[in-house]
């Protein structure tokens, strides 16, 4: 199989709203909530243990300090504050991962922070500064990926087959029509199309969406049927 025929499948885990074990049986990378928008140390430990057993790569899913809003509310912390928030989340998950026989291998912002660092270079720089040298998952063309590459750091573009996009290539806000793609079959078809376009190296199926496990299974089956190997983008 040609190297570009491989694709990563990631999902948001540890948020307390989905079947973590079910998703870990399907995905190859796990974006693990670090307590700021969801999750706790017990949940992190459980996911890390299962991920280690299954060979799933673990990443820190960092967010604003916003449990009430699930990390989806716009916030404007100063750069130093945001850097501290990110560092705290990464350090907590790193310690737990090591205890469970795995490691934190990459970084992915969550929710409002994810969308903010698409265009906000200041917040993107703060996130990068707080996360050491971890590789980063982000939206194609985003500020955070551009800055990561400028630092000689690995930045990998990802796609969302279960989300709608604007003409500018941004995600449609969740409170607007067309934000979510519904149905496992439609999501799987999007995943294959995104992979064939050759822009992204990883695909995300949202763990907090209804039928997340079913959708992830459909995506993986469709990718494999289309001739793609599904494996961690860090492998």
C-alpha positions in Angstrom: 0.0 0.0 0.0 1.3 3.5 -0.9 2.2 5.6 2.1 -0.5 8.2 1.2 -3.1 5.5 1.4 -3.0 5.5 5.2 -5.2 7.7 7.3 -5.6 8.2 11.0 -9.0 8.1 12.8 -9.3 10.1 16.0 -12.1 10.8 18.4 -12.7 13.0 21.5 -12.7 10.8 24.6 -13.0 11.1 28.4 -15.8 13.6 28.2 -18.3 11.5 30.1 -20.9 11.6 27.3 -20.0 8.6 25.1 -18.8 5.0 25.0 -15.1 5.4 25.4 -14.4 1.7 25.3 -16.5 1.3 22.2 -14.6 4.1 20.4 -11.2 2.8 21.5 -12.0 -0.4 19.7 -12.3 1.5 16.4 -10.1 4.7 16.4 -6.3 4.9 16.2 -5.8 8.2 18.1 -7.6 9.4 21.2 -8.0 13.1 22.0 -8.4 12.9 25.8 -10.1 15.6 27.8 -7.8 16.9 30.5 -10.3 18.2 33.1 -10.8 21.8 31.9 -13.9 21.2 29.8 -14.7 17.7 30.9 -13.2 14.6 32.4 -11.3 13.9 35.6 -8.3 11.9 36.7 -10.2 8.6 37.1 -11.6 8.9 33.6 -8.2 9.9 32.1 -6.7 6.9 33.9 -9.3 4.5 32.5 -9.0 5.8 28.9 -5.1 5.7 29.1 -5.1 2.1 30.4 -7.5 0.9 27.6 -5.6 2.9 25.0 -2.3 1.4 26.0 -3.8 -2.1 25.8 -5.2 -1.5 22.3 -2.2 0.4 20.9 -4.2 3.6 20.5 -2.2 6.8 20.6 -3.1 9.3 23.3 -3.3 13.1 22.7 -4.1 15.9 25.1 -7.3 17.7 24.2 -6.8 21.0 25.9 -9.5 23.7 26.3 -10.4 26.9 28.0 -11.2 26.5 31.7 -14.9 26.1 31.0 -16.6 23.0 32.4 -20.0 24.8 32.6 -19.9 25.5 28.9 -18.1 22.3 27.8 -15.3 24.4 26.5 -17.6 25.8 23.7 -17.9 29.4 25.1 -15.7 32.2 23.7 -13.1 33.3 26.2 -10.3 35.9 26.1 -7.7 34.9 28.6 -4.3 36.7 28.3 -1.5 34.8 26.6 0.2 34.0 29.9 -3.0 32.7 31.4 -3.8 30.5 28.4 -0.2 29.2 28.3 -0.5 28.2 31.9 -3.9 26.5 31.4 -2.5 24.5 28.5 0.6 23.5 30.4 -1.4 22.4 33.4 -3.6 20.2 31.3 -0.7 18.6 29.5 1.2 18.0 32.7 -1.7 16.3 34.4 -2.4 14.0 31.5 1.3 13.2 31.0 1.7 12.0 34.6 -1.4 9.8 34.3 -0.4 8.4 30.9 3.0 7.4 32.2 1.4 5.6 35.1 -0.8 3.7 32.7 2.1 2.6 30.4 1.6 5.1 27.6 2.4 8.7 26.9 1.0 12.0 25.6 2.0 12.0 21.9 0.3 15.1 20.5 -1.9 18.1 21.3 -5.4 19.0 20.0 -7.3 22.1 21.1 -11.0 21.6 21.9 -14.2 23.5 21.1 -14.0 27.3 21.2 -10.3 27.2 21.6 -9.9 24.9 18.5 -11.9 27.4 16.4 -10.1 30.4 17.9 -6.6 29.2 17.0 -7.6 28.8 13.4 -7.3 32.6 12.9 -6.0 34.0 16.2 -2.2 33.8 16.0 -1.7 35.2 19.6 -3.8 32.5 21.2 -2.3 29.9 18.9 1.2 30.9 20.0 0.1 30.7 23.6 -1.2 27.2 23.1 2.0 26.1 21.4 4.2 27.6 24.1 2.3 25.8 26.8 2.5 22.4 25.2 6.3 22.0 24.8 7.2 20.4 21.5 4.2 18.1 21.1 2.9 17.6 17.5 -0.4 19.4 16.9 -3.6 18.4 15.2 -5.5 21.3 13.6 -7.7 22.6 10.8 -5.9 22.9 7.4 -4.5 26.3 6.9 -5.0 27.3 10.5 -2.7 29.7 12.4 -1.7 27.1 14.9 -0.5 24.7 12.2 1.4 27.6 10.4 3.1 28.6 13.6 4.0 25.0 14.4 5.6 24.5 11.1 7.5 27.8 11.4 9.0 26.4 14.7 10.0 23.2 12.9 7.3 21.4 14.8 4.9 18.7 13.4 1.5 20.1 12.6 -1.0 17.7 11.0 -4.2 18.8 9.3 -7.4 16.9 10.1 -10.9 16.7 8.7 -14.3 16.3 10.3 -16.6 14.1 8.2 -19.4 14.6 10.7 -19.3 18.4 10.5 -20.4 21.0 8.0 -17.9 23.5 6.5 -18.2 27.1 5.3 -17.0 28.2 1.9 -13.9 29.4 3.6 -13.0 26.0 5.0 -14.0 26.7 8.5 -16.4 24.6 10.6 -20.0 25.8 10.6 -20.8 27.0 14.1 -22.8 24.5 16.0 -25.8 26.9 16.5 -26.2 27.3 12.8 -28.0 25.1 10.3 -25.8 22.5 8.6 -23.3 22.3 11.5 -23.7 18.6 11.9 -23.7 15.8 9.3 -26.2 13.2 10.4 -26.3 9.5 9.7 -23.4 7.0 9.7 -23.6 6.4 5.9 -23.3 10.1 5.1 -20.4 10.6 7.6 -18.6 7.6 6.1 -19.0 8.9 2.6 -17.6 12.3 3.7 -14.6 10.5 5.3 -13.7 8.7 2.1 -14.1 12.0 0.0 -11.8 13.9 2.5 -9.2 11.2 2.4 -9.2 11.1 -1.4 -8.8 14.8 -1.6 -5.4 14.4 0.0 -5.5 17.4 2.2 -5.9 15.8 5.6 -3.9 13.1 7.4 -6.4 12.4 10.2 -10.2 12.3 10.5 -12.2 13.1 13.6 -15.5 11.5 14.6 -16.9 13.5 17.5 -17.3 11.3 20.6 -20.2 13.4 22.0 -22.4 13.0 18.9 -25.3 10.6 18.9 -24.3 7.2 17.5 -20.6 8.1 17.7 -19.5 4.5 17.9 -21.7 3.4 15.0 -20.4 6.4 12.9 -16.8 5.6 13.7 -17.3 1.9 12.7 -18.9 3.0 9.5 -16.1 5.4 8.7 -13.4 2.8 9.3 -15.2 0.2 7.2 -15.7 2.7 4.4 -12.0 3.7 4.5 -10.8 0.2 4.4 -13.2 -0.7 1.6 -11.8 2.3 -0.3 -8.3 0.9 0.1 -7.0 2.9 3.0 -5.0 1.5 5.9 -6.2 3.1 9.2 -3.4 3.8 11.6 -2.1 6.5 13.9 -0.7 9.6 12.0 2.3 9.5 14.3 3.3 5.9 13.3 
